[in-house]
Amino acid sequence: MLSKTGRFGARVCTVVALLMCAVILLQNRPYSLAVPLAVAAGAAVLWLAFRFVKPGRGTEIGLFLVRFALALGFILWLESQPVQDFDTMYRAAVQLARGDHGYLQDTYFFNWAYQSAFVAYEALVIRLFGESLLPLQLLNALWMAGTAVLVYRIAGRVAGGKAAVAVGTLYTLYPAPLFLAGVLTNQHLSVFLLYAGLYVLMSGRGLSWPRTVGAGVLIALGNAMRPIGIIPLLACVIWLVLRAMTGRSWKTLLHGAAAAASYFLCGILLSALIVGSGINPNGLANNQPMWKFVVGLNQETDGRWNRADYERFIVPSADDPEGVDAAMREEVAQRLSVGPGKLAGLAMRKSSAMWAGYEDLYWGFGHLDPEEDALPRISWNSLQLLLAHVEKGLYLLAFALAFAGVLCRLTRKEKVGADLVPVLLLCGYYTVHLIVEVQVRYRYFLMPCVFILAAMALTNWWKEE
């Protein structure tokens, strides 16, 4: 009975992921000729890589070097500057590297103390290499290159070597993260660490205690950089529970518990370290946990950041944080009370806003004059439009293949293999962003997962020699 329940649960998750991919594809529309051309070019890259490139260490090194070179090129070309939250964190890191804790006077580091871990990371780099942006940006390029290798490795684990080469190559060329290469966002390091945790758990023929604990620690470190670690952690734990239910050793449940325990213990230790070192007396706490829900449930702005909510709740939080927290909880309850019809409509509009929009180029290109020439007789504005269309084409190709890969999964006898992990990750991340604040930039975390799911289609369509 438990075995049937476990397989049924895995099948339900797969169907849900399939529906989510379908919704995203239906909400996207090609807006120019550049989009189908990019789809065709991406498909050609996939076929050529699958046909002519062999899996192996050389391929892995090649993917790393190409991704690093592309990221470095964007860094040197665009000369992006930190803005908004990233500027706040960078300036705090400069102060911390100098031994100055004046940044703690900013209510930003009380409200969202969890950002202190990334500030500490930046401060360490600044202490070692100086206050120039370039060392931090070069590390961004390394993390991005490392993520490309992880896409290749995880895809190989769930779909085979040739399919892994194909999607690894396409992800290496996928431009959206490159637009953020010079931006001091915490996403680069966080994404690398979170997928490294997934890979450590999924690698190997069976589970082992070092890998289980290591996965929990890596996911906790990624969460400290950007607090979304609970989603990949739950994907891992649910996978292990379903594996245990379908006839594997019940020791599998202990592995799930060990991953969760190491994750939470590492988080507690990191928070204590932040407090003990004087970086932030609030550790890695989130003292305004309702903010993302307040924004995410705003019907007027389709769940996107807006100044009205910010001035109503965050600005007064410096004087009365507890009162503001209570007011936000009341507002969330009110916004949830509008009825299932309006909430469903909001969820679909949020899905469209996050998953169907063009990539937001403001972060990497916003400091440039859109009318100036980026290339001879091509303005920055024209170039951004072209890049956005190219990105959209590769994005649609990846999601179309992911849809096909998930569909193929329904026909497999093995229901709780390692390929269930990216399915669960897609379900979790998409669902969470039906509730919390959405930004196009937040797609970054899930895109490696989408390319991994795409590999599952290729291995069914194209036979390895």
N, C-alpha and C positions, 0 to 999 in steps of 0.2 A: 504493500500500500504506500509506504514512504517513497519507494523507488518511483512509482507512478506519479506521485505528487511532485517529486523533484523534477522529473522530466516534463511534467505539465507546466510547472513554474518556469522552467527554462524556455519552453515553447511560448508561453504567454509573453515573457520579456522580449523574445525575438520578434513576435508579432507587433508588440508595442513599438519597438525600434523601427520596424518596417513602416508602420504608420507615420512615425515621426519623420522619417526620411521622405515619405510620400508628401506629407504636408509641406515640408521645406521646399521640395522640388516644385510643387504646384504654386507656391507663393513666389517663386522666382520666375522672372521673365527676361528673355534676352532683349536688351534695349538697343543694340547696334550690331553692325556686321562684325565688329571686332570680337564679339562674344562667341558666335559659332566658329569663327576662324580660330580662336584660342582653344575651343573644345577640340577641333580637328587637329591642331598642333599638339595638344596634350595627348590625344589618342595616339598620334604618330610616335611621340616620345615613349609612351607605354609599350607599344608594339616593338619598336626598335630595341629598347632596353631588354624586354623579355626575350627577344629573338637572338640578340648578339652579345649581351653582357652576361658573364657567368658569375654566380654567387661566389663569395670568398672574401678573404681579408683585403685583397687589393681593391675590390669593389667598395668595401666598407670605407677604406682610407680615401678612395676617390670621392665618395659622397661627402665625407667630412670636409675634405679640402675644397671642393667646389662650393659647398654651402658657406664655408668660412670666407672664401674669396668673394662670393656674392655679397655677403653681409658687410664685409670690409669695404667693398666698393660703394655700397649705399651709404655707409658711415662717412667715408671721405668725400663723397660726392655731395650729399645733402647737408652735411654739417648741422644736423638737427640739434636743437637746444631743449633742455628740460622745461616743461611748462606744467602749470597747475599742480596737482599733487606730487608729481615727480620733481618739480622744482623745489617744493617744500621739503621733500625728503632729502634731496641733494644738499640743500643749504644746511639742513640739520646735520647731515653727515659731515660736512666741512667743519661745522662747529664742534662736533663730537671728536673728530680727528685732532682738533686743536686742544682738546680737553675742556671745552666750553659746553656747559649744559643749558645754555640760555634758550635753546629750542623748546625746552620743557614749559616755557611760559606760553607757548602757543597752544590753544585749546585743542588743536588738531591732534596733538600727541597725548591728550587725555581722552578725547572721544574715541580715537582709533589707535590706541596704544600698540596694537598688534603690528603696526607699520614699523615699529622700532627695530625689529629683527633685520629688515631690509636696510634700514638706516645704519645699523651696526655693520652689516656686510659692506656697504658703500664706504663707511668710515675706515674700515680695515684696509680697503683698496687704496683710499686716499692717503692713509698713513704710510703705506708702502711705496706708492708711486706718485704722490703729489695730487694737487687739486684739479689737474686737467681732466676734461671729460673723456679723453681718448682711452686711458686704461680701462675705465668702466665699460666703454663702448666695445673695446676689443674683447673683453670678457663676455659681453652680450653675443658677439660673433661666435665665440667658443661654445657657449651654451646652445645657440641655435644650430651649430654644426653637430653638436652632440645629440640634439633632439632628432636630427635627420638620421643619424646612425641608429637611434633607438626605434624610429619608425621602421627602418629596414630590418632590425633584429626581431622586433615583436611581430611584424608581418611575416617574417620567416617562420616564426614559432606557430602561427595560426594558419598560414596558407602555403608554405613551401618557399624554397629559395628563389626560383625564377620570378614568381609573383612579387616577392619581397624586393627584388632588384628593380622591377618595373615601378612599383609605387614608391619605393625609396628614391628612385631617380626623379619621379614627378614631384614628390614632396620637396626634394632638394631645390627644384626650380620654382616651387610655388612662392609667389612674390609677397603675399600679405604680411607675413612676419618680417620680411626684409624692409618694408616701409617703416617698421618700428626699430630697425637695427640700431640706429643712433639715439633712440629715445631711452631715457633712463627709467624704463618701466620695470616693475618687479616681475613681469610675466615671463621673461626669457629664462631666468634662473628657476623660477617656480615650475614652469612647464617641464624643463629638463629633469628636475629632481622628482617630480610626480611620475613621469613616465619611466624614469629609472627605477622607481619603486615597483611599478607594474611589471617591468621587465625582469627584475630580480625574482619576483614571486612566480612569474610564468615560465621562466627559463628552467631547463632541466626536465628530465622525464618524470620526476616525482617531487613531492614536497620535501623540504628539509628545514630543520629549525633555524639554521643560520640565515637561509634565504627568507624565511617567513619574518623573522625578527628584523632583518635588514630592510625588507620591503616596508615594514611599519615605520622604521626610523627615517628612511628616505622620503616617504610620503609626509611624515611629520615635518621634516626640514623644508619640503616644498610648501607645506601649509604655512610655515612660519614666514616664508617669503610672500605668499599671497594666500589668504585663508579660504581655500576651496578644497583642502585635502580630504575633508570628510566624504566627498563624492567618490574619488577613486578608492578610498578605504572601504566604503560600503559596497562598491562594486566587487572588490576582492573578497570581502567577508561573505556577501551573498553567494558568490561563486563557490566558495568553499563549503558553505552550508548545503547548497544544492548538490555538490559533489558527494558530500557525506550521505545525503538522503538517497542518492541513486546507487547505493551499494558499495561505495568506497569505504575505507576504514573510518570508523568514528573518530580516529585520531585526527582526521581532517578538520573536525570541529575545533580541536585544540589548536591547530595551526591558525585557524581564523581568530581564535581568542588571543593567541600570541601576537598576531599582526596588530590587532586592535590595542592590546595592552602596551606593546612597544610604541605604537603611535601616540597614545595618550601619555605614557610615561615620558617619552621624549619631549612632547609638548610642554609638560609640567616642568621638566628640567630646564628647557630653553627659557621659559617664562621666569623661572627662579634666577637663572643666569642674568637675564636682562635687568631684573630687580637688584640682584646682588652687586652687579657691576656699576650700578648707578645710571644706566642708560635711560631707564624709565621706571619710576616707582610703581607703575601700574602693570608692569610685566608685558604680556602679550594679550591683555584683555581687550574686549570690545565693549566700551562703555556706552555705546549708542547702538545696541543690536537691532533696534526697530527701524533704523533709518533706511536700509535697503528695501524693507517691506513697505514702508510709507511711500517711497518713490515708485516701487514696482507695482503698487496697486492704484496708482493715480490714473484715473480714467481719461482725464483731459490730455495728459502727455504720453499716453500709451506706455507707461512704465519707465519712461526715460528721465534722466536727471533734469530738474527744473529749478529755477531760482525762487519761485514762490514757496515751495516746500522748504528750500534751504533757508530762506530768510525767516520763515515761520518757526522752524524747529532748531536748526543748527546754530544760527546766529545767537539766539538767547541761551544756548546751552552753556556758554561760558559762565553765566551768572547762576543758573539753576539747572544743573544737569539732571538731577532726579526728577524735577518737575517736568522737564522737557521729555524725559523718557516716558513718564506717565502719560503725557499728552500724546506722544506718538503711539503708544499702545492703544489709547482710546481711538485715535485716528485710524489705525489699522483695523480695529474692530468695526468701525463705521464703514470703511471702504470694503470690508468683506461682507457687509450686510446688504449690499445692493441687489443681491439675488443671483442665482446660478446663471441666468441668461446673460446678464451684463458682465459677469466674471468670465464666462466663456468667450464672449465677444472681445473682452480685454485680452484674454490669453491669446487669441488668434492674431490680434493686432500687434501684440508684443512679439509673437513669433515672427511675424512679417518684418517688424522693425529691426529685429536682431539678425534674423537668418536670411532675409531676402534683400536687404539693403546692399548698396555698394560699400566696399571697404572704406572706412573713414581715414582719409589721408591727412587730416589736420595735424595729427601728432607729429608726423615726420616732415611734412611739407609746409606747415602753417607759418613758419618764420620767413618763407620765401615770397617775393613779389610775384603774384600770378601772371603779370603782364611781361615780366622780363623773360629773356630767352634762356631756356634750359639747355637747348641744343640749337645749332644754327637754324634760324627761322621757325623754331618750335618753342612756344612759350611754356612756362611751368604749368599754366592752366590746361593747355592742350595735352601736355605730357601726362598730367595727372588723370585726365579723362581716359586716355589710352591705357594707362596702367590699370585703372579701375576696371575697364572692360576686359582686359587680359586676365586679371585676377578673377573676375566673375566667370569667365569661361572655364578656367581650371577648377574653380570652386564647384560649378555645376557638374563638370565631368566627375569630380571626386564624389559628390553626393549621389549622382546617378549610379556610379559603380558601387558605392556603399549600399544603396538600395538593392541592387542586384546581388551583392554579396550576402546581405542579410536574408534575402529571399532564398538564395541557394542554401543557406544554413538550415532553413526549415525542412529541407529534404534529406538532411544528414541523419544517420542513425545515432551518432554521438551528440547528445543534447547538452552536456555539461563540460565539454572540453574547454581548453584555454581560450578558444575563440568566443566564448560567452562573455569574457571580461570586457572587451570593447563594446559589445552590445549593451551590457549593463551600464557602462560608462556613458554611452549615448543617452540611454533612458534617463539616467540620473541628472545629467547636466542640462538636458533640454527641459526636463520637468521643473528643476529649480528655477530656471529663468522664465518660467511662466508666472512666477510669484515675485521674485526680487527684481531689482533694477536691471535694465538691459542696455547694453551698448554694443555696437558692431565690433568694437575692439575685443569684447569678451569671447568672440568666436575662436580666438587664438588657441585656447586650451584644448578645444574639442577637435580641431582640424587634424592633428596627428592621428587621432582615433578614427576619423572618417577615412583617411588614406589607408589605414590598417584594415578597416572593413572592406574597402575597395579591393584589396588583395584577395579577399575571399571569393570575389567574382572571377577574377582573372584565373585563379587556379582551377576553377570549374570549367572555364571556357577554353583556355589554352593549355594543352598538355605539355608537361616538361619532357624534354628529350632524354 
